[in-house]
Structures are given as structure tokens and as C-alpha cells.
Amino acid sequence: MRDYIKNNPVTLYFIRTFIISWSGILIVANQTGIPAATGQFEKLLPVAMIPYLLGPSISGFIVIGLTKGKKRFSELFRKLLKWRLGSSIYLIAIFTVPIISFISLFILYQFSEVYIPDIVTTNDKTSLILSGLIYGIIGGGLLEELGWSGYATPMLREKYGVLKTGLIIGVFWGAWHFLPVFWGSGDSSGNLVLSKFLPGLFFHYAGLIPVRILIVWLYDRSLSLIPPILLHTTLTAFTFFIFNISQVGVSLFIYYALLAIGFWVFVALIKSKPLLKPKKIIK
């Protein structure tokens, strides 16, 4: 078994990640059904999300422990503490998603007022910003990127370039979101609502894949986990909280489509222009 793990570490990493992450949702969904009724989903979501968000990092820790040992753990946590990076790295990691999201909403607002974001319409702006940032840092950035960027990215970069590595992880990352999106797409009776399900399904492929390529690119230029965590944090905080729109169906689909186009354009830009030189990958 140890030899098999050593020969197929990345494949087993993705399989184990899905098993750990989806297990919590499936256990909870045994009580609610899939999709869940809206009230049940909102009540039980925090419970199901604990193993879900821990899946990528725990899976990486298991594979590292079985194949690499203490040395690779030390390398992982050194990358987590490596913060002396160029200002360009931080600017791209922090501002890419907010700027593209703002531009997308500004364009769409010229055609319809449904594209006014939650940060404008809510009365409690402080709570919205804080909840988005807290969930983004802990749930999205830290817990996920210890696995996706801390383990899967350097392993795949030993064989593939930035683009292919981002595509591979991006596809699995998008698929990883399928079950919670499907589980949360029910109406008050638990019937599937396509207007809730399809926009999320679309974005978790069309939008997340270019973001993952950008995350891999940032890791490649810094050999630090801080830029991937920051970019992931802004993606969660701004896309699903601060610049979220209270819409479903076609309106939400159009917003997500324009966001995805913006992300792909930015990826094409950084791939065509050597904005930052890559670091030497440590194998």
C-alpha cells in the first residue's frame, strides 16, 4: 500500500479529498435529502461544511505523512510563513478579484438595477464585510489552500507547467463544489430549483478554473502559500458576500459569465507578458 501511494500520490490525494469533504454532506443529507429544503439547508450547512472544508488539507497531510514525512511538513509550514514577497505579488493576489468583480457589476448595472451588489443594499455593511473576510480567510483560503496549493500544486508542477497544473486542479476543484451546490439548490419543499443550481454549477467550472490557474501562477512566482490564500480569500469574500447579487436564474448566470470572461482575460494577459519571473520549484 505504501508503494502504491508513493507511485500515485496525486490521484489518491484527489480521491481522498472528495471522500473526506463529501462525507459530511452525505451524512447530513441523509436527514434532509438531496437537494435539501431551504430551511434545513441553512440550518445544517455549518455542520456539513466542517469536514467539507477540511478535506483538501487533511488529505494532503495524510499523503505527506505516508510518503514524505517530517521534511515535507517543515517545507509546507515554511511556505505558510513566507511573507517577504514583492509588492506586485500582493497587489495581484488582493486586488484582481475585487477589480474584475466591480467592473463586471458596473457594466451590467448600465442595463439593469438587479446588479446592485449586497454591499450597497444591506443595512449592516460591517457584518457583511467581516463575515465574508472571516469565511474567506479561514474556510476558503487557509483550509483549502493548505491542500490545493500546499500539496497538489508543487507535486503537479514537478511534471507539468503552470497552465496544465492549473487546469488539472481547477477541474477537480470545480467538481469538488458540485455536491454542496446541488444539496443547496432546493426550494422550501426540497425540490430542485434549476435557477439556483445551474448558475453555481456553471461558475464552478467557467470561473474557478482560470482563478486556479492564477493561483498556481502566483505560487510559481513566490513559492509561498500566502498569495494563494489571499487570492482565494478575496474570491470567496467578494464574489459570494460583498459583491454578491441577490438574484438567481439568468441574471446571476450573466454575472457569473462576465466574471469568468474577466478572469480568463486576465489569465491570458499574465501568460502573454512576463510580469514576474518564476521561482525555482523545490522538488
QUINORCOR-V12364 format. One record per backbone hydrogen bond with DSSP energy under -0.5 kcal/mol. CO is the residue of the C=O (numbers start at 0). NH is the residue of the N-H. Records with the same first field share a line. If there is no record, write none. Layout:
CO: NH ; NH
This chain:
0: 4
1: 5
2: 6
3: 7
7: 11
8: 12
9: 13
10: 14
11: 15
12: 16
13: 17
14: 18
15: 19
16: 20
17: 21
18: 22
19: 23
20: 24
21: 25
22: 26
23: 27
24: 28
25: 29
26: 29
27: 30 ; 31
28: 32
36: 40
37: 41
38: 42
39: 43
40: 44
43: 47
44: 48
45: 49
46: 49 ; 50
47: 51
48: 52
49: 53
50: 54
51: 54
53: 57
54: 58
55: 59
56: 60
57: 61
58: 62
59: 63
60: 64
61: 65
62: 66
63: 67 ; 68
67: 70
68: 72
69: 73
70: 74
71: 75
72: 76
73: 77
74: 78
75: 79
76: 80
77: 81
78: 224 ; 225
80: 82
82: 84
85: 88 ; 89
86: 90
87: 91
88: 92
89: 93
90: 94
91: 95
94: 98
95: 99
96: 100
97: 101
98: 102
99: 103
100: 104
101: 105
102: 106
103: 107
104: 108
105: 109
106: 109
107: 110 ; 111
111: 114
112: 115
114: 116
116: 119 ; 120
117: 121
122: 124
123: 127
124: 128
125: 129
126: 130
127: 131
128: 132
129: 133
130: 134
131: 135
132: 136
133: 137 ; 138
134: 138 ; 139
135: 140
136: 141
137: 142
138: 143
140: 144
141: 145
143: 146 ; 147
144: 148 ; 149
146: 150 ; 151
147: 152
148: 153
150: 154
151: 155
152: 156
153: 157
154: 157
155: 158 ; 159
160: 164
161: 165
162: 166
163: 167
164: 168
165: 169
166: 170
167: 171
168: 172
169: 173
170: 174
171: 175
172: 176
173: 176
174: 177
176: 180
177: 181
178: 182
179: 183
181: 184
182: 35
184: 192
186: 37 ; 189
190: 186
191: 193
192: 195 ; 196
193: 197
194: 248
195: 199
196: 200
197: 201
198: 202
199: 203
201: 204 ; 205
202: 206 ; 207
204: 208
206: 210
207: 211
208: 212
209: 213
210: 214
211: 215
212: 216
213: 217
214: 218
215: 219
216: 220
217: 221
218: 221 ; 222
219: 278
223: 227
224: 228
225: 229
226: 230
227: 231
228: 232
229: 233
230: 234
231: 235
232: 236
233: 237 ; 238
234: 238
235: 239
236: 240 ; 241
237: 242
240: 243
241: 118
243: 117
244: 246
247: 250 ; 251
248: 252
249: 253
250: 254
251: 255
252: 256
253: 257
254: 258
255: 259
256: 260
257: 261
258: 262
259: 263
260: 264
261: 265
262: 266
263: 267
264: 268
265: 269
266: 270
267: 271
268: 272
272: 274
280: 282
